[in-house]
Amino acid sequence: MDSEHWKRIERVYYSLLASPSMHRAALLDELCSDDQDVRQEVESLLNAREHAGDFLSRRGLEDHLAEPASEPDLTGCTLGHYHILFALGAGAMGEVYLARDNRLERQVALKILPARFTRDGERVARFRREAKIASALNHPNIMTIYDIGEIAATSFIAAEYVEGITLRERLAAGKIELLEILGIAIQCTRALGSAHEAGIIHRDIKPENIMIRPDGTVKVVDFGLARIGVAGTESVVATQIGALMGTPRYMPPEQARGQRLDPRTDIFSLGAVLYEMATGRPAFPGASTAEIFAALLGSEPGAISECSDATPGELDRIVSKALRTDPEARYQAMQELEADLQNLKDRTEAGTAPVVPRKRAQHGATAPPHPRLMHRGVLISAIILALGLALAWYLRTARLGSRPEAPSVSVVPLTSFAGDKDFGSFSPDGSRIAFSWSGGKGGFEGPAARNIYTKTIGPDEPVQLTFTSEDDKLPVWSPDGQYIAFCRATTEPVPRPAIWDVRHRPYAVYVVRASGGQERKVAEGGMGVSWSADGKALAVADSPAASGAIFLLSLETGERRQITSPHPYFDYLPVFSPDGRWIAFTRDFGFAAREIFVVPARGGAARQLTFDHEPTYGTAWMADSREIVFASNRGSGGESLWRVAATGGTPRPLLTRPQGGGFNPSISRQGNRLMYTESFRDTNIYVYGGPGFESRSVPGPFSGPKGLILSSRRDDSPSISPDGERIAFVSRRTGNEEIWVCDRNGGQLAQLTSFKGPGTGTPRWSPDGHWIAFDSLAAGNPNIYVIKAEGGTPVRLTGGPSGNFMPSWSFDGKWIYFKSDRSRSDQLWRVPATGGAASQVTRSGASEAFPSPDGKLVYFTKRPWGPIWTVPVDGGPEEPLRE
């Protein structure tokens, strides 16, 4: 239907509402005698009104979408043990304040139901329902509910205070690059997938309900319209009270029509959000509700590639599938959407996701998605080293607009052991590094404090220098290599609300011998410390709560001399130039605006070098003191390394789009090594002890998880050998996705494959334990391979342009079953383990398969997390598994 049809629907609808109910049937016959489509839509709206509280009435729209913010300001008031600091915002369902929980001494977001709604039973019930539904969920990408209560007739919800901005604000700030789009969307799929597993449908996914923290973590908020059903089985009737109070621009057609809803509702809404992130415009435009509904129910939106020439065809396919009008044609589970997005992200980071025009994408020009086992993990950082004569040449010639052909730069993980590592610093001779590390703690145990460690560049183990429960960071070597200065976070309360409290919180500066020993506190201050070239002074950042300036601290006299004047902003991360003449530092102007400055070390006017209004993440000087390398997401949409002349000029890229972003660079004094930090979601492999599956009844109990295969790179997809003595798994600890094996205790690690590229996974042992099958994108599209468990050359078993994934062995080891789209839909195929022609096994769809113990049947699912089916090993009737 076009907008004129919807305007007619609206006129007929309001005409009927103005008429006595006894006359409506006759009037409807008269007004819609020539258009049955209009009649059906009006009847649907009338039916929905009976259950949904007059959604399309002007009064209803005013009540639900345009509530006047006339409530008194509660700033400074105390509600129970919550002291209200200031207002954060307001919405239709309540005022939101930043408050301090005096009982637990933490900041919370306090959502208060306006007094004018306290007599509205449905409003109060929905307010309480939001708290109960959200509190039932425990996921890092869902806002945590701490408390719900009512004091003096004031209903409130105390929730996690999420610092940052909404996705709507991020959209308004400008174009979102592909990797950022995928990062946001993947986190949303994880949040909503967790909710769906708990039987909860959000029903109001839109940019306003997606929060982005400064560290990139996404939080899905506002479960006020959510409904609880039975996970995986029941759907929700959209004409229940409040169901049509979703946002028309992001609701699927079945929700707009008042039909039954299920998790695919959220998939459509997230698809609409994805479309808007990629194109900068709504998927369903319109100046009025009628026009939006006309676009929504009329046709599917145009291709993303029609709005952007730099869009991968794979993203077109993903968004198009999520926005299908027919729920059966969409992704059937949020995990399926997550898998496709993650695959595209992996390939984009590795530079293997081609930009494909829409016409080619429709004909299969892009590789099919590569499903993989996704483990929940933690955001982890690892130190990366770019080294060798090639880099020295690269850094020396970086000032040139163009360069002759250069040898390639070797970029390798310098630290791959488990735990969070950051803030690497080279020793004066360039042979060692100091860095901040959590000591392998974290993961299931939660965030862990970091201490200062040193390590020789090479295979040597790290040496711990500090031992504290506080957070130590930003180590720097003295010019003679004898001492290390660093910053330690203190436990003093932050005196004012912080947008990025990691920078606002107070620190103290300490010095310790590089060989270890007693620490010495030398200064209070903010974030950052640097040694002067003669070793007699430290540049330190003062606390933002004080002057927020950079000071020079004499180590001989203790005298402090202020050299910057940032008020009303603050400065941090000072770095002396190698020649000792200049100090580079970062000035914080507020969220998403941190610029690089230089100031003479003797004092004087500071010179601003960047004008991006973008975040920056650490600086380092070139060895000749003529240029500064800094980390920023300027231009590229992801954290990359840039360089700018110390005298000013246009920044130019140095290393663009490292796999996990580029943060906190450091350059050796010799100029031949660059070190930086990458940050990414890390997964590790854990083992549970206890009786477990000893019986055939419900498994358990288990003991707590124990780390088995740990690194700061992704380790996942474990497969246990038939004799239980070895484990095959996928790891990126070398910087590339490869197949590894180890013993049952996580020892005797051995790398089997060396494809040096993305997309290798799903290892599966042969029944005799001599071979491992896996899938890989090494040949450009997904194929099935086998390799000897003791190592050797991988043998490819499949070919052609199709995607072939997820191998499994037949019971006798003669066949390998796998999923393939070579028949234009995902089906189960099999190929001889020794090589040969593949044959199709299923006809009605398949996802993953395993043989039955008797070798007669193959168990398979038609989609991830779906019911189990059976089929004879060589094809035949496909039947659901019966208990």
C-alpha positions in Angstrom: 0.0 0.0 0.0 1.1 3.6 -0.7 0.8 6.6 1.6 -2.6 7.6 0.1 -4.0 4.2 1.0 -2.8 4.7 4.6 -4.3 8.2 4.8 -7.6 6.7 3.7 -7.3 3.9 6.3 -6.6 6.6 8.9 -9.7 8.7 7.9 -12.0 5.6 7.9 -10.6 4.5 11.2 -11.3 7.8 13.0 -14.7 8.1 11.3 -15.7 4.7 12.8 -14.4 5.6 16.2 -16.6 8.8 16.1 -19.7 6.7 15.3 -21.8 4.6 17.8 -20.5 1.0 17.8 -23.9 -0.3 16.7 -23.6 1.6 13.4 -19.9 0.8 12.6 -20.5 -2.3 10.5 -22.9 -0.5 8.1 -20.6 2.5 7.9 -17.6 0.3 7.2 -19.5 -1.4 4.4 -20.3 2.0 2.9 -16.8 3.5 3.3 -14.9 0.5 2.1 -17.2 -1.0 -0.5 -14.6 -0.5 -3.3 -11.4 -1.5 -1.4 -11.2 -4.7 0.6 -7.6 -4.1 1.5 -8.5 -0.9 3.3 -11.4 -2.7 5.0 -9.1 -5.5 6.2 -6.6 -3.1 7.6 -9.2 -1.0 9.4 -10.8 -4.1 10.9 -7.3 -5.2 12.1 -6.8 -1.8 13.8 -10.2 -1.8 15.4 -9.5 -5.3 16.7 -6.1 -4.2 18.0 -7.7 -1.2 19.7 -9.9 -3.4 21.8 -6.8 -5.0 23.3 -4.1 -2.4 23.0 -5.6 0.6 24.6 -6.4 2.8 21.6 -3.0 2.8 20.1 -3.8 4.9 17.0 -6.0 7.4 18.8 -4.7 10.9 18.9 -5.0 10.8 22.7 -3.1 7.5 22.8 -0.3 8.8 20.7 -0.1 11.9 22.8 0.0 9.8 26.0 2.5 7.2 24.8 4.8 9.1 22.5 4.8 12.7 23.6 4.5 12.8 27.4 5.2 16.3 28.7 8.3 16.5 30.9 6.5 18.4 33.7 7.8 16.5 36.7 9.7 18.4 39.5 13.5 18.1 39.4 14.6 15.6 42.1 18.3 16.6 42.0 19.7 16.6 45.6 16.8 14.6 47.0 17.3 11.2 48.7 15.0 8.3 47.9 15.7 5.5 50.4 19.4 4.9 50.3 19.7 6.5 46.9 21.0 10.1 46.8 20.0 11.8 43.5 22.9 13.7 41.9 21.4 15.1 38.7 19.0 14.3 35.8 20.3 12.2 32.9 17.2 12.3 30.7 13.5 11.6 30.4 11.3 9.3 28.4 7.7 8.3 28.1 8.0 5.8 30.9 10.0 7.8 33.4 12.6 10.3 34.5 16.2 9.0 34.7 18.7 10.3 37.2 22.2 9.6 38.2 22.2 8.6 41.8 24.6 7.3 44.4 23.7 4.1 46.2 24.9 5.0 49.8 24.6 1.5 50.9 26.9 -0.1 48.3 28.8 3.1 47.5 28.3 3.0 43.7 26.6 5.1 41.1 23.3 3.9 39.6 20.8 5.1 37.1 17.5 5.7 38.9 14.4 5.5 36.7 11.4 7.1 38.4 7.8 6.7 37.3 6.3 10.1 37.0 3.7 10.9 39.7 1.0 11.6 37.1 1.2 7.9 36.1 0.9 6.4 39.6 -2.9 6.1 39.2 -2.6 4.4 35.9 -2.6 0.7 36.7 -1.3 -0.4 33.3 1.6 2.1 33.5 2.6 0.9 36.9 2.4 -2.7 35.9 4.5 -2.1 32.8 7.0 -0.2 34.8 7.3 -3.1 37.2 7.3 -5.6 34.4 10.3 -3.9 32.8 12.3 -4.3 36.0 11.3 -7.9 36.6 12.1 -9.0 33.0 15.4 -7.2 32.8 16.5 -8.4 36.2 15.9 -12.0 35.0 18.7 -11.5 32.4 22.4 -11.6 33.2 24.4 -10.7 30.1 27.3 -8.2 29.6 25.4 -6.5 26.8 22.2 -6.0 28.8 21.8 -3.2 31.3 21.8 -4.8 34.8 18.8 -4.1 37.2 19.9 -3.8 40.8 16.7 -2.9 42.6 13.0 -2.1 42.3 10.9 -0.3 45.0 8.3 2.2 46.0 8.9 4.9 48.6 6.3 7.5 49.5 4.2 6.5 46.4 7.2 7.0 44.2 8.0 3.9 42.1 11.6 3.5 41.0 14.1 1.1 39.3 17.8 1.2 40.2 19.9 0.0 37.3 23.5 -0.1 36.2 24.7 3.4 35.2 25.8 3.1 31.6 28.2 5.9 30.6 28.3 6.8 27.0 25.8 7.7 24.2 22.8 6.2 22.5 23.2 4.8 19.0 20.8 7.6 17.9 23.4 10.1 19.1 26.2 8.1 17.4 24.2 8.2 14.1 23.8 11.9 14.4 27.6 12.3 14.9 28.3 11.1 11.4 29.1 8.1 9.2 29.6 4.8 10.9 32.3 2.6 9.3 31.8 -1.0 8.6 33.8 -2.5 11.5 32.0 -0.3 14.0 28.6 -1.2 12.5 29.5 -4.9 12.8 30.8 -4.5 16.3 27.7 -2.8 17.5 25.3 -5.3 15.8 27.2 -8.4 17.0 26.9 -7.2 20.6 23.2 -6.6 20.1 22.7 -10.1 18.7 24.4 -11.6 21.8 22.2 -9.6 24.1 19.0 -10.4 22.3 20.0 -14.0 21.8 20.4 -14.3 25.6 17.0 -12.8 26.1 15.4 -15.1 23.6 17.0 -18.1 25.3 15.2 -16.9 28.5 11.9 -16.7 26.6 11.9 -12.9 26.4 11.2 -10.8 23.3 12.3 -7.1 23.5 9.8 -5.8 20.9 11.2 -2.3 20.8 14.7 -2.4 19.4 15.7 1.0 18.0 18.7 3.3 18.2 17.4 5.0 21.3 17.5 1.7 23.2 21.1 0.8 22.3 23.8 2.4 24.5 27.4 2.6 23.5 30.0 3.0 26.2 33.3 4.8 25.6 35.1 1.5 25.5 32.9 0.3 22.7 30.7 -2.0 24.9 27.1 -2.0 23.8 24.2 -2.2 26.2 20.6 -3.0 25.2 18.3 -1.1 27.5 14.5 -0.5 28.1 12.7 -3.8 28.3 9.5 -1.9 29.1 7.6 -3.5 26.2 9.2 -6.9 26.5 7.1 -10.0 26.9 7.8 -13.4 28.5 6.9 -16.5 26.6 8.1 -20.1 26.5 11.5 -20.1 25.0 11.6 -21.6 21.5 7.9 -22.6 21.4 5.2 -20.0 22.2 4.9 -16.6 20.5 3.2 -13.5 21.9 0.0 -12.0 20.7 0.8 -8.5 19.4 -2.6 -7.2 20.4 -2.0 -7.6 24.1 -1.9 -4.4 26.1 1.1 -2.2 25.1 2.3 -4.5 22.3 1.6 -1.9 19.6 3.5 0.7 21.5 6.7 -0.3 19.8 8.2 2.2 17.4 6.6 2.0 13.9 9.8 2.7 12.0 11.5 -0.4 13.5 8.6 -2.9 14.0 8.0 -5.8 11.7 4.9 -6.1 9.6 3.4 -8.8 11.8 3.7 -6.4 14.8 2.1 -3.6 12.9 -0.8 -5.8 12.0 -1.3 -7.0 15.5 -0.4 -10.6 14.8 1.5 -13.1 16.9 5.1 -12.3 17.6 8.2 -14.4 18.3 12.0 -13.8 18.5 12.0 -13.1 14.8 10.3 -9.8 15.7 13.6 -8.6 17.2 15.6 -9.9 14.3 13.6 -7.6 11.9 14.0 -4.6 14.2 17.7 -5.1 14.5 17.8 -5.5 10.7 16.2 -2.0 10.4 18.8 -0.6 12.8 21.6 -2.2 10.8 20.2 -0.7 7.6 20.1 2.8 9.2 23.7 2.4 10.5 24.9 1.4 7.1 23.1 4.0 5.0 22.5 6.8 7.4 18.8 6.8 6.6 15.8 4.8 7.9 14.8 1.5 6.2 11.2 2.7 6.2 11.0 6.5 5.7 7.9 8.6 6.3 6.8 11.8 7.8 3.8 10.3 9.6 2.8 7.0 11.1 0.6 6.3 8.0 3.5 6.9 5.6 5.8 4.7 7.7 3.2 1.9 7.8 2.8 2.3 4.0 6.5 1.8 3.5 6.7 -1.0 6.0 3.8 -3.0 4.6 4.3 -2.1 1.0 7.7 -3.6 0.2 11.1 -4.4 1.5 13.7 -1.5 1.5 16.2 -1.0 -1.2 19.6 -2.5 -1.1 22.3 -0.9 1.1 24.7 -0.9 -1.9 22.3 1.5 -3.6 23.2 4.1 -0.9 26.9 3.3 -0.5 29.4 2.0 -3.1 31.7 0.8 -0.4 29.3 -1.8 1.0 30.2 -5.5 1.0 27.6 -7.5 -0.9 27.6 -9.9 2.1 26.2 -7.1 4.3 23.5 -6.5 1.7 22.6 -10.1 1.9 22.6 -10.2 5.8 20.4 -7.1 6.2 18.1 -8.1 3.4 17.5 -11.5 5.0 16.9 -9.9 8.4 14.3 -7.5 6.9 12.2 -10.1 5.0 8.5 -9.4 5.3 7.8 -13.1 5.8 9.1 -14.2 9.2 9.8 -17.7 7.7 12.2 -16.1 5.2 14.2 -14.3 7.9 16.9 -15.6 10.1 15.2 -18.0 12.4 17.4 -17.4 15.4 19.5 -14.5 16.6 22.5 -16.8 16.8 22.3 -17.3 13.0 22.4 -13.6 12.4 25.3 -13.3 14.9 27.3 -16.0 13.1 27.0 -14.3 9.7 27.9 -10.9 11.2 30.9 -12.3 13.0 32.1 -14.0 9.8 31.9 -10.8 7.9 33.7 -8.9 10.6 36.5 -11.5 10.7 36.9 -11.3 6.9 36.8 -7.5 6.9 39.5 -7.3 9.6 41.7 -9.6 7.5 40.9 -7.7 4.3 39.1 -10.6 2.6 35.6 -9.2 2.5 35.2 -7.8 -1.1 32.9 -4.9 -1.9 30.4 -6.5 -4.3 27.8 -4.6 -6.3 24.2 -5.7 -5.5 23.7 -7.4 -8.8 26.8 -9.6 -8.3 25.8 -10.3 -4.7 22.5 -11.7 -5.8 24.3 -14.2 -8.0 26.5 -15.5 -5.2 29.7 -13.5 -5.9 30.6 -13.4 -2.2 31.6 -16.4 -0.2 28.9 -17.9 2.0 28.9 -17.2 5.7 31.3 -19.3 7.8 29.5 -20.5 10.9 31.7 -21.1 13.9 31.3 -22.0 17.6 31.0 -18.7 19.5 32.1 -18.7 23.1 31.3 -16.0 25.5 34.5 -14.3 26.5 35.9 -11.2 27.9 37.3 -8.0 26.3 41.0 -8.6 26.4 44.1 -6.8 25.2 47.4 -8.1 24.0 50.6 -6.4 23.1 51.6 -6.6 19.4 55.2 -6.1 18.1 56.0 -4.8 14.6 59.7 -5.3 14.2 62.7 -5.6 11.9 64.6 -3.5 9.4 61.5 -3.1 7.3 59.8 -1.2 10.1 62.9 0.9 10.7 62.8 1.9 7.0 59.0 2.5 7.2 59.3 4.8 10.2 62.3 6.7 8.7 60.5 7.3 5.4 57.0 7.9 7.0 57.3 11.7 6.3 57.4 11.1 2.6 54.2 11.4 0.7 55.1 8.3 -1.3 57.7 5.5 -0.9 59.5 3.1 -3.1 58.7 -0.6 -2.7 59.6 -1.6 0.9 60.1 -5.0 2.5 57.1 -6.1 4.4 56.7 -5.3 8.1 56.6 -8.3 10.4 53.7 -7.9 12.8 53.5 -10.6 15.5 51.8 -11.0 18.9 54.5 -10.2 21.5 52.4 -11.5 24.4 49.8 -14.2 23.9 49.5 -15.5 27.5 46.1 -15.2 29.1 44.9 -12.1 30.8 44.6 -8.4 30.1 47.9 -6.7 29.0 48.4 -3.0 28.0 50.7 0.0 28.1 53.9 -1.6 26.7 57.2 0.4 27.0 60.6 -0.4 25.5 63.8 -0.4 27.6 66.5 2.0 26.5 68.4 -0.7 24.6 65.2 -2.1 23.0 65.7 -5.6 24.3 63.0 -5.7 27.0 59.6 -4.3 27.6 57.6 -3.2 30.7 53.9 -3.6 30.6 50.8 -3.8 32.7 49.2 -7.3 33.1 46.5 -9.0 35.1 48.7 -12.0 35.6 46.4 -14.3 33.7 43.4 -13.6 36.0 40.0 -12.5 34.8 37.6 -14.3 32.6 35.2 -16.3 34.8 36.7 -14.7 37.8 35.7 -11.2 36.6 38.0 -8.2 36.0 41.4 -8.4 37.8 43.8 -5.7 38.9 46.9 -5.3 36.8 50.5 -5.1 38.0 53.8 -4.1 36.3 55.8 -6.8 34.6 59.0 -6.9 32.5 59.8 -9.3 29.7 62.7 -9.9 27.3 61.6 -9.8 23.7 61.4 -13.5 22.8 60.2 -16.6 24.5 61.2 -15.8 28.1 58.6 -15.7 30.8 57.5 -12.3 32.3 58.9 -11.1 35.6 56.5 -9.4 38.1 57.7 -6.2 39.7 54.6 -4.9 41.6 52.2 -6.8 43.8 49.0 -4.9 44.6 45.3 -5.2 44.5 45.1 -1.8 42.9 45.5 -1.2 39.2 49.1 -0.4 38.0 49.6 1.0 34.5 51.6 3.2 32.2 55.1 1.9 33.0 58.1 3.9 31.6 61.8 3.2 31.8 64.4 5.6 33.1 67.0 6.6 30.5 69.6 4.4 32.1 67.3 1.4 32.3 67.7 1.1 36.0 64.2 2.2 37.1 60.6 2.1 36.0 58.0 4.8 36.9 54.3 3.9 36.7 50.9 5.1 37.7 48.7 3.4 40.4 45.0 4.0 40.7 43.9 5.0 44.2 40.7 4.2 45.9 39.7 7.8 46.6 36.2 8.6 45.5 35.8 10.6 42.2 34.8 14.1 43.3 32.6 14.8 40.2 30.7 12.6 37.7 33.0 11.3 35.0 32.3 10.5 31.4 35.4 8.3 31.2 36.1 7.7 34.8 39.3 5.7 34.0 40.8 9.1 33.1 39.1 11.0 35.9 40.0 8.8 38.8 43.0 9.8 40.9 46.4 8.1 40.5 49.7 8.2 42.3 53.1 8.0 40.6 55.6 5.3 41.9 59.1 4.3 41.0 60.6 0.8 41.3 63.9 -0.7 40.3 63.7 -2.6 37.0 65.2 -5.6 38.8 62.5 -5.5 41.4 62.4 -4.3 45.0 60.6 -1.7 47.2 58.4 0.8 45.4 58.6 4.5 46.2 55.7 6.9 45.9 56.9 10.2 44.3 53.7 12.1 43.4 50.0 12.3 43.5 48.3 13.0 40.2 46.3 11.9 37.2 47.0 9.5 34.4 50.4 9.5 32.8 54.2 9.8 33.6 57.3 10.2 31.5 61.1 10.5 32.2 63.1 13.5 31.0 66.1 12.7 28.7 68.6 13.3 31.5 66.6 11.2 34.0 66.4 14.1 36.6 62.7 14.9 36.2 59.3 13.3 35.5 56.5 14.8 33.5 53.3 13.9 35.4 49.6 14.6 34.9 47.8 16.3 37.7 44.4 15.0 38.9 41.5 16.3 36.8 39.8 17.2 40.1 42.8 19.6 40.8 44.4 21.6 38.0 44.3 18.8 35.4 47.6 20.2 34.1 51.0 18.7 33.2 53.7 19.3 35.7 57.5 18.7 35.8 58.6 17.0 39.0 62.2 17.3 40.0 63.4 13.9 41.4 66.2 15.7 43.3 64.2 18.5 45.0 60.6 17.4 44.7 59.7 20.8 43.1 56.7 20.8 40.9 56.5 23.2 37.9 53.2 23.6 36.0 53.8 23.7 32.2 50.2 23.5 30.8 47.0 25.4 31.6 44.1 23.3 30.4 41.2 24.8 32.4 38.3 24.1 32.0 39.6 20.8 30.4 42.3 18.5 31.6 45.6 17.1 30.2 47.0 13.6 30.6 49.5 11.1 29.1 52.6 13.3 28.8 55.5 11.9 26.7 59.0 13.4 26.5 60.5 13.6 23.0 63.8 11.5 22.7 65.8 14.7 22.5 64.2 16.0 25.7 63.1 19.3 24.1 59.3 18.7 23.9 56.5 17.0 25.7 53.5 15.6 23.8 50.2 15.2 25.7 46.5 14.6 25.3 43.9 17.3 26.2 40.4 16.0 27.0 37.7 18.3 25.8 34.9 15.9 26.7 33.4 12.8 25.2 34.8 11.9 21.8 37.1 14.9 21.7 40.7 14.3 22.8 43.4 16.1 20.9 47.2 15.9 20.7 49.3 18.9 21.8 53.0 19.5 22.2 54.6 22.0 24.6 58.3 23.0 25.1 59.8 21.0 28.1 61.1 24.3 29.5 57.6 25.8 29.4 55.8 28.0 26.9 52.8 28.0 24.7 51.3 24.6 23.8 50.7 23.8 20.1 47.6 21.8 19.0 48.4 19.1 16.4 45.1 17.4 15.8 41.7 18.9 15.3 39.6 15.7 14.8 37.1 15.9 17.7 37.8 12.1 17.9 39.1 9.9 20.7 42.9 9.3 20.8 44.5 6.4 22.6 48.2 7.1 23.4 51.1 8.8 21.8 54.8 7.9 21.0 57.6 9.9 19.5 59.6 8.8 16.4 63.3 8.2 17.3 64.3 11.5 15.6 61.8 13.6 17.7 60.4 15.0 14.5 57.0 13.2 14.4 54.5 11.7 16.8 52.7 8.5 16.4 49.2 8.3 17.9 46.3 5.9 18.1 42.9 7.2 16.9 39.7 6.1 15.1 39.9 9.2 12.9 38.8 8.6 9.3 38.9 4.8 9.4 36.0 4.0 11.8 38.4 1.8 13.8 41.4 2.4 16.0 44.5 2.8 13.8 47.9 4.2 14.2 48.6 7.7 12.7 51.6 10.0 12.6 51.8 13.8 12.5 54.7 16.2 12.4 55.6 17.8 15.7 55.5 21.2 14.0 51.9 20.5 12.8 50.2 19.4 9.6 47.8 16.8 8.4 48.0 13.4 10.1 48.7 10.4 7.9 48.1 6.8 8.5 50.9 4.6 9.7 49.3 1.2 10.3 45.6 1.1 9.5 43.0 -1.2 11.0 45.0 -3.7 13.0 42.9 -6.8 13.7 41.9 -5.6 17.2 42.5 -1.9 16.8 45.7 -0.1 17.7 46.2 1.5 21.1 49.0 3.0 23.2 51.9 2.8 20.8 55.6 2.7 21.9 58.6 3.1 19.6 62.1 1.8 20.6 64.9 4.3 20.9 66.7 2.7 18.0 63.6 3.3 15.8 63.4 -0.3 14.5 60.5 -1.6 16.6 57.0 -0.4 17.2 54.8 -1.9 19.9 51.0 -1.3 20.4 48.0 -2.9 22.0 45.2 -4.7 20.3 41.9 -5.1 22.1 39.3 -7.7 21.2 36.8 -10.2 22.6 38.8 -13.2 23.8 37.6 -16.7 24.3 39.4 -19.5 26.1 38.6 -23.1 26.7 37.6 -24.3 30.2 36.9 -27.7 31.7 34.3 -28.6 34.3 34.9 -31.4 36.8 32.5 -33.6 38.7 30.2 -36.5 37.9 28.8 -34.7 34.8 27.5 -37.1 32.3 28.3 -40.3 34.1 24.6 -41.2 34.1 22.2 -41.0 31.2 19.8 -38.8 33.2 20.1 -35.1 33.6 23.8 -34.2 33.6 25.5 -32.8 36.7 26.5 -31.7 39.1 29.7 -30.1 37.9 32.4 -28.3 39.8 33.4 -24.7 38.9 35.2 -24.0 35.6 38.9 -24.5 35.3 41.0 -22.8 32.7 42.5 -25.5 30.3 43.6 -23.7 27.1 44.3 -20.0 27.8 45.8 -17.2 25.8 45.0 -13.6 25.0 44.0 -14.7 21.5 40.8 -16.5 20.7 40.9 -20.3 21.6 37.7 -22.1 20.8 36.0 -25.0 19.0 37.5 -27.8 21.2 37.2 -31.4 20.0 38.4 -34.3 22.2 40.1 -37.3 20.6 38.4 -40.7 20.7 40.8 -41.9 23.4 40.3 -38.8 25.5 44.0 -38.0 25.6 44.2 -35.0 23.1 42.3 -31.9 22.2 42.1 -30.2 18.8 41.0 -26.6 18.8 41.2 -23.3 16.9 43.5 -20.6 18.1 44.6 -17.1 16.9 47.6 -16.9 19.2 49.9 -16.5 16.2 47.8 -13.8 14.8 46.0 -16.1 12.3 43.3 -18.7 12.7 44.9 -22.1 12.8 44.2 -25.7 14.0 46.2 -26.7 17.1 46.3 -29.8 19.3 47.4 -30.3 22.9 47.2 -33.0 25.5 44.2 -33.5 27.9 45.8 -31.1 30.4 46.3 -28.3 27.9 50.1 -29.0 27.6 52.3 -30.1 24.7 50.8 -27.6 22.3 51.4 -28.1 18.6 50.3 -26.1 15.6 48.9 -28.2 12.8 48.0 -25.7 10.1 49.8 -22.7 8.8 47.4 -21.1 6.4 48.2 -17.6 7.7 44.7 -16.3 7.1 41.2 -16.2 8.4 38.4 -18.6 8.6 39.8 -22.0 9.8 37.7 -23.9 12.2 35.5 -26.8 13.3 38.1 -29.5 13.9 36.7 -33.0 14.2 38.7 -36.2 15.0 38.4 -39.4 12.9 37.1 -42.4 14.8 40.7 -44.0 14.9 42.2 -40.7 16.1 44.7 -40.5 13.3 43.1 -37.6 11.3 41.4 -34.3 11.9 38.8 -32.9 9.5 38.1 -29.1 9.5 36.8 -26.3 7.3 38.8 -23.3 6.1 38.7 -20.3 3.8 42.3 -20.9 2.7 41.3 -21.4 -0.9 39.0 -18.3 -1.0 35.7 -20.0 -0.2 34.9 -22.5 2.6 36.1 -26.0 1.9 36.6 -29.3 3.9 40.1 -30.5 4.7 41.8 -33.3 6.5 45.2 -33.4 8.2 47.1 -36.0 10.1 46.8 -35.6 13.9 50.6 -35.7 14.1 51.0 -32.9 11.5 51.6 -32.8 7.8 50.1 -31.2 4.7 46.4 -30.5 4.7 44.4 -32.3 2.0 41.4 -30.5 0.5 38.4 -32.7 -0.1 35.9 -30.3 -1.6 36.1 -27.6 -4.3 34.0 -25.3 -6.5 32.4 -22.0 -5.7 30.0 -23.3 -3.0 30.4 -23.0 0.7 31.3 -26.2 2.6 31.3 -26.2 6.4 31.2 -28.2 9.6 32.6 -31.6 8.9 31.8 -34.8 10.9 33.0 -38.3 10.4 31.0 -41.4 9.7 31.1 -44.1 12.4 33.5 -46.3 10.3 35.7 -43.3 9.3 35.1 -43.8 5.6 33.0 -40.7 5.0 32.9 -37.1 6.0 29.5 -35.4 6.3 29.3 -31.6 5.9 26.9 -28.8 5.2 27.0 -27.2 1.8 24.9 -24.7 -0.2 25.9 -26.2 -3.6 22.3 -27.2 -4.2 21.2 -23.5 -3.6 20.1 -24.3 -0.1 22.0 -25.6 3.0 21.9 -29.4 2.8 23.9 -32.3 4.2 26.4 -33.8 1.9 29.1 -36.5 2.3 32.5 -37.1 0.6 34.9 -40.0 0.9 37.5 -39.4 3.6 40.2 -40.4 1.0 38.8 -38.0 -1.6 36.3 -38.3 -4.4 32.9 -37.0 -5.5 30.5 -35.6 -3.0 26.9 -36.8 -2.8 23.8 -35.1 -1.4 22.2 -36.7 1.7 19.3 -34.4 2.8 16.8 -32.5 0.7 14.8 -30.4 3.3 17.6 -28.4 4.9 20.4 -29.2 7.3 22.9 -27.4 9.5 25.2 -29.7 11.6 25.4 -33.5 11.6 26.8 -36.4 13.7 26.6 -40.2 13.0 24.6 -42.6 15.2 26.7 -45.1 17.3 25.4 -48.0 15.2 26.5 -46.4 11.9 23.1 -46.6 10.4 21.8 -43.1 10.8 23.0 -39.5 10.8 21.6 -37.1 13.4 21.3 -33.5 12.1 19.6 -30.2 12.8 18.0 -28.1 10.2 19.2 -24.9 11.8 21.4 -24.1 14.8 19.7 -24.7 18.1 16.8 -26.5 16.4 15.3 -30.0 17.0 17.2 -33.1 16.0 16.3 -35.1 12.9 17.6 -38.4 11.5 18.4 -39.6 8.0 19.9 -42.9 6.7 23.7 -42.6 6.1 23.4 -42.6 2.4 20.1 -40.6 2.2 16.5 -41.4 2.4 13.5 -40.5 4.7 14.2 -37.5 7.0 12.4 -37.9 10.3 12.4 -36.0 13.6 14.1 -37.8 16.4 11.6 -39.4 18.8 12.2 -39.9 22.4 
